[in-house]
Amino acid sequence: MNKSLKLGILLKDATIHKVQFDKEWFFHLKDVAGYLGEDLSEVEFIHLPFTIDEEVIEAKCATLEDIERGRKVI
């Protein structure tokens, strides 16, 4: 767990897809895993629609709190 996660940094990073749903920010787990260089398979997630390259896909997403909790499990 080398990199720490900050909401402001994740929101500004254009390489991490994100969506606000029910007043909370959800982040595309694949993007965050690449940013951190970590396996995030233990993170609890939900499926949310994302528009990536003009294509709508269902993606695994999690809140910052869910990601942090999942990282500590390992």
C-alpha positions as a Markdown table, in Angstrom:
| # | Residue | x | y | z |
|---|---|---|---|---|
| 1 | Met | 0.0 | 0.0 | 0.0 |
| 2 | Asn | 2.4 | 2.6 | -1.2 |
| 3 | Lys | 0.1 | 5.3 | -2.6 |
| 4 | Ser | -2.5 | 7.0 | -0.5 |
| 5 | Leu | -5.8 | 7.9 | -2.0 |
| 6 | Lys | -7.3 | 11.4 | -1.7 |
| 7 | Leu | -10.8 | 12.2 | -3.0 |
| 8 | Gly | -9.6 | 15.5 | -4.6 |
| 9 | Ile | -6.8 | 13.7 | -6.5 |
| 10 | Leu | -9.1 | 11.0 | -7.8 |
| 11 | Leu | -11.7 | 13.6 | -8.9 |
| 12 | Lys | -9.1 | 15.6 | -10.8 |
| 13 | Asp | -7.3 | 12.6 | -12.4 |
| 14 | Ala | -8.6 | 12.3 | -16.0 |
| 15 | Thr | -7.4 | 8.7 | -16.3 |
| 16 | Ile | -9.8 | 7.5 | -13.6 |
| 17 | His | -13.4 | 7.2 | -14.7 |
| 18 | Lys | -15.9 | 8.3 | -12.0 |
| 19 | Val | -19.6 | 8.9 | -11.6 |
| 20 | Gln | -21.6 | 10.6 | -8.9 |
| 21 | Phe | -24.5 | 8.4 | -7.8 |
| 22 | Asp | -26.8 | 9.1 | -4.9 |
| 23 | Lys | -24.6 | 12.0 | -3.8 |
| 24 | Glu | -21.5 | 9.8 | -3.5 |
| 25 | Trp | -18.6 | 9.4 | -5.9 |
| 26 | Phe | -17.9 | 6.0 | -7.4 |
| 27 | Phe | -14.7 | 5.1 | -9.1 |
| 28 | His | -14.0 | 2.5 | -11.8 |
| 29 | Leu | -12.1 | -0.2 | -10.0 |
| 30 | Lys | -10.0 | -1.1 | -13.0 |
| 31 | Asp | -8.8 | 2.5 | -13.3 |
| 32 | Val | -8.0 | 2.8 | -9.6 |
| 33 | Ala | -6.2 | -0.6 | -9.6 |
| 34 | Gly | -4.0 | 0.7 | -12.5 |
| 35 | Tyr | -3.3 | 4.0 | -10.7 |
| 36 | Leu | -2.3 | 2.2 | -7.5 |
| 37 | Gly | -0.6 | -0.8 | -9.1 |
| 38 | Glu | -2.5 | -3.0 | -6.8 |
| 39 | Asp | -5.0 | -5.9 | -7.0 |
| 40 | Leu | -8.3 | -4.6 | -5.8 |
| 41 | Ser | -10.2 | -7.9 | -6.1 |
| 42 | Glu | -11.2 | -7.8 | -2.4 |
| 43 | Val | -13.0 | -4.5 | -2.7 |
| 44 | Glu | -16.8 | -4.6 | -2.5 |
| 45 | Phe | -18.3 | -3.1 | -5.6 |
| 46 | Ile | -21.5 | -2.3 | -7.5 |
| 47 | His | -22.1 | -2.2 | -11.2 |
| 48 | Leu | -22.8 | 1.3 | -12.6 |
| 49 | Pro | -23.0 | 2.5 | -16.2 |
| 50 | Phe | -20.1 | 4.5 | -17.6 |
| 51 | Thr | -19.6 | 6.2 | -20.9 |
| 52 | Ile | -16.1 | 5.3 | -22.1 |
| 53 | Asp | -15.0 | 6.3 | -25.6 |
| 54 | Glu | -18.7 | 7.0 | -26.5 |
| 55 | Glu | -19.7 | 3.5 | -25.5 |
| 56 | Val | -21.9 | 2.8 | -22.4 |
| 57 | Ile | -20.6 | -0.1 | -20.4 |
| 58 | Glu | -21.5 | -1.6 | -17.0 |
| 59 | Ala | -18.4 | -1.3 | -14.8 |
| 60 | Lys | -17.3 | -2.4 | -11.3 |
| 61 | Cys | -17.3 | 0.7 | -9.2 |
| 62 | Ala | -16.7 | 1.5 | -5.6 |
| 63 | Thr | -16.5 | 4.5 | -3.3 |
| 64 | Leu | -13.2 | 5.7 | -1.8 |
| 65 | Glu | -14.2 | 4.2 | 1.6 |
| 66 | Asp | -14.9 | 0.8 | 0.0 |
| 67 | Ile | -11.6 | 0.9 | -1.8 |
| 68 | Glu | -9.7 | 1.8 | 1.4 |
| 69 | Arg | -11.4 | -0.9 | 3.3 |
| 70 | Gly | -10.7 | -3.5 | 0.7 |
| 71 | Arg | -7.0 | -2.6 | 0.5 |
| 72 | Lys | -6.6 | -3.2 | 4.3 |
| 73 | Val | -8.0 | -6.8 | 3.9 |
| 74 | Ile | -5.0 | -8.0 | 2.0 |
